[in-house]
Amino acid sequence: MAFVAMSQWENLEMDEKGSGRDVVDQLIQWADQQLAVRAMLLTRSRAVPNAHVDVLSDYDVILVVRDVEPFYEDRGWLQSFGPVLAVYRDPLEPYLGFLQAGYVTPYENGLKIDFRVWPVALLKRIVDEPQLPDELDAGYRILLDKEDLTDALKPPTFVAFVPKPPTLSRYKEIIELFFLDAAYVAKFLWRGDVLAAKHVLDHYIKQDYLRPMLEWQVEIDRNWSVKPGPYMRGLQRWLRPDRWIELKSTYTGAALEDNWDALDRTVVLFRKAASEVGASLGYTYPRDLDRRALAYLEKVKRLDASAERFG
């Protein structure tokens, strides 16, 4: 039986906030007692040297087992780590030709463990592959290995999920979609449909178009080395202070006029970020599209509420 809790990354801080070492020890002790569990790996932020973690950071755990289906059919084993608050269970689905399962499990004690359950044959297949899957290449630590299954597992590069420079077509597509949805926001605001407007503005426009543009700007500033979190999570740490202030100003409450102003500020911020990204990558920002879209938004904003014609 081989325990490898510290041998790979000796400089990794094991006593994470939120009694991280205690949780890792608990996971190892539990897995050691389960005959069906043959290996266990910790992945993502808690397996990456110098990663930012806090008391609420997830534990992303891969269980390597003899048979996946018993872990899928019976959820009782999840209670081994505390009272389960709620659980999301991924369907059994193939991965590299083998069925895998997954659980997203927050506990009442504040712990959250995202389990991925792999059959032994899947891990053996990954060991034989020329490169690691992104899940492992982003960072992993071997917590337990009862059969030396991981001896030949390649070390992570920690670069998986780091964005790459967008192609010109992707850059132009993001800009066009941004202004397309900005037109929807203006239309909803003109109708007084604030909920619909806020959904498009704060979800689609900011998450799908503004977020990647800001992340590309961050990557340019840091030589394409940062792994951003989902939903702009952690973006405050990477953005320039002035950009962060501008981003915060694009969020507002339910007042109609405030949302018109938020849309205007979002357009200004997007234009700045997209222009800088384009200049850095050798792409030309489509100023004619920007000018025509801005004129359209202004026309909708000034349109009389009882108008029968747009022209």
Backbone hydrogen bonds, N-H to C=O, Kabsch-Sander energy under -0.5 kcal/mol:
donor,donor_aa,acceptor,acceptor_aa,energy
2,A,145,D,-2.4
3,F,1,M,-0.5
12,L,9,W,-2.0
14,M,12,L,-0.7
16,E,14,M,-1.8
20,G,16,E,-1.8
23,V,19,S,-1.8
24,V,20,G,-2.4
25,D,21,R,-2.6
26,Q,22,D,-2.3
27,L,23,V,-2.6
28,I,24,V,-2.4
29,Q,25,D,-2.7
30,W,26,Q,-2.4
31,A,27,L,-2.6
32,D,28,I,-2.4
33,Q,29,Q,-1.1
33,Q,30,W,-0.7
34,Q,30,W,-0.6
34,Q,31,A,-1.1
35,L,33,Q,-0.8
37,V,34,Q,-1.0
38,R,36,A,-0.6
38,R,64,V,-3.3
39,A,64,V,-1.5
40,M,144,L,-2.7
41,L,62,I,-2.3
42,L,141,R,-3.0
43,T,60,D,-3.0
44,R,139,G,-1.4
46,R,43,T,-0.6
47,A,44,R,-2.5
48,V,45,S,-1.3
51,A,48,V,-1.9
53,V,51,A,-0.7
57,S,54,D,-1.8
59,Y,112,K,-2.2
60,D,43,T,-0.7
60,D,58,D,-0.6
61,V,59,Y,-0.7
61,V,114,D,-2.4
62,I,41,L,-2.8
63,L,61,V,-0.6
63,L,116,R,-2.9
64,V,39,A,-2.8
64,V,62,I,-0.5
65,V,63,L,-0.7
65,V,118,W,-3.1
66,R,36,A,-1.8
71,F,67,D,-0.5
71,F,68,V,-0.9
72,Y,68,V,-1.2
73,E,69,E,-2.9
74,D,70,P,-1.8
75,R,73,E,-0.6
78,L,75,R,-2.0
79,Q,76,G,-1.6
80,S,77,W,-1.6
81,F,78,L,-1.2
82,G,79,Q,-1.5
85,L,106,P,-2.3
86,A,106,P,-1.2
88,Y,104,V,-2.1
90,D,88,Y,-0.6
90,D,102,G,-2.6
93,E,100,Q,-1.9
95,Y,98,F,-2.6
98,F,95,Y,-1.5
100,Q,93,E,-2.3
101,A,117,V,-1.8
102,G,90,D,-0.5
103,Y,115,F,-2.5
104,V,88,Y,-2.6
105,T,103,Y,-0.6
105,T,113,I,-1.8
107,Y,111,L,-3.4
108,E,83,P,-2.9
110,G,107,Y,-1.7
113,I,105,T,-2.5
114,D,59,Y,-2.5
115,F,103,Y,-2.2
115,F,113,I,-0.8
116,R,61,V,-2.7
117,V,101,A,-2.9
118,W,63,L,-3.3
118,W,116,R,-0.6
120,V,65,V,-1.7
122,L,119,P,-0.9
123,L,119,P,-1.4
124,K,120,V,-2.3
125,R,121,A,-1.9
126,I,122,L,-2.3
127,V,123,L,-2.4
128,D,124,K,-1.4
129,E,125,R,-0.8
129,E,126,I,-0.7
136,L,133,P,-1.1
137,D,133,P,-2.8
138,A,134,D,-2.2
139,G,136,L,-1.6
141,R,42,L,-2.6
143,L,40,M,-2.3
143,L,141,R,-0.7
144,L,40,M,-1.8
145,D,2,A,-2.0
146,K,38,R,-2.9
147,E,38,R,-0.6
151,D,148,D,-0.9
153,L,150,T,-1.8
158,F,137,D,-2.5
162,V,159,V,-1.9
171,Y,167,T,-2.5
172,K,168,L,-2.5
173,E,169,S,-2.2
174,I,170,R,-2.3
175,I,171,Y,-1.5
176,E,172,K,-2.3
177,L,173,E,-2.7
178,F,174,I,-2.1
179,F,175,I,-2.0
180,L,176,E,-2.0
181,D,177,L,-2.4
182,A,178,F,-1.9
183,A,179,F,-1.5
184,Y,180,L,-1.0
185,V,181,D,-2.2
186,A,182,A,-2.2
187,K,183,A,-2.1
188,F,184,Y,-2.6
189,L,185,V,-2.6
190,W,186,A,-2.4
191,R,187,K,-1.6
192,G,188,F,-0.5
192,G,189,L,-1.1
193,D,188,F,-2.6
194,V,192,G,-1.6
197,A,193,D,-2.1
198,K,194,V,-3.0
199,H,195,L,-1.9
200,V,196,A,-2.1
201,L,197,A,-2.7
202,D,198,K,-2.9
203,H,199,H,-1.8
204,Y,199,H,-1.0
205,I,200,V,-3.0
206,K,201,L,-1.3
207,Q,203,H,-2.2
208,D,203,H,-0.7
208,D,204,Y,-1.9
209,Y,204,Y,-0.7
209,Y,205,I,-1.0
210,L,205,I,-2.8
211,R,206,K,-2.1
213,M,209,Y,-1.3
214,L,210,L,-2.6
215,E,211,R,-2.8
216,W,212,P,-2.6
217,Q,213,M,-1.7
218,V,214,L,-2.2
219,E,215,E,-2.7
220,I,216,W,-2.4
221,D,217,Q,-2.0
222,R,218,V,-1.3
223,N,220,I,-0.9
224,W,219,E,-3.4
229,G,233,R,-1.3
232,M,229,G,-0.7
233,R,230,P,-2.1
235,L,232,M,-2.1
237,R,234,G,-1.3
238,W,234,G,-0.5
238,W,235,L,-1.2
239,L,235,L,-2.5
244,W,240,R,-2.3
245,I,241,P,-2.1
246,E,242,D,-2.0
247,L,243,R,-2.6
248,K,244,W,-2.5
249,S,245,I,-1.6
250,T,247,L,-1.5
251,Y,248,K,-1.6
259,N,255,A,-1.5
260,W,256,L,-1.6
261,D,257,E,-2.2
262,A,258,D,-2.1
263,L,259,N,-2.2
264,D,260,W,-2.2
265,R,261,D,-2.5
266,T,262,A,-2.1
267,V,263,L,-2.3
268,V,264,D,-2.1
269,L,265,R,-2.4
270,F,266,T,-2.7
271,R,267,V,-2.6
272,K,268,V,-2.1
273,A,269,L,-2.5
274,A,270,F,-3.1
275,S,271,R,-2.4
276,E,272,K,-2.1
277,V,273,A,-2.7
278,G,274,A,-2.6
279,A,275,S,-2.4
280,S,276,E,-2.2
281,L,277,V,-1.9
282,G,278,G,-1.0
283,Y,278,G,-3.1
285,Y,283,Y,-0.6
287,R,285,Y,-1.9
290,D,286,P,-2.1
291,R,287,R,-2.7
292,R,288,D,-2.5
293,A,289,L,-2.8
294,L,290,D,-2.5
295,A,291,R,-2.0
296,Y,292,R,-1.9
297,L,293,A,-2.6
298,E,294,L,-2.2
299,K,295,A,-1.9
300,V,296,Y,-2.3
301,K,297,L,-2.2
302,R,298,E,-1.8
303,L,299,K,-0.6
303,L,300,V,-0.9
307,A,304,D,-1.9
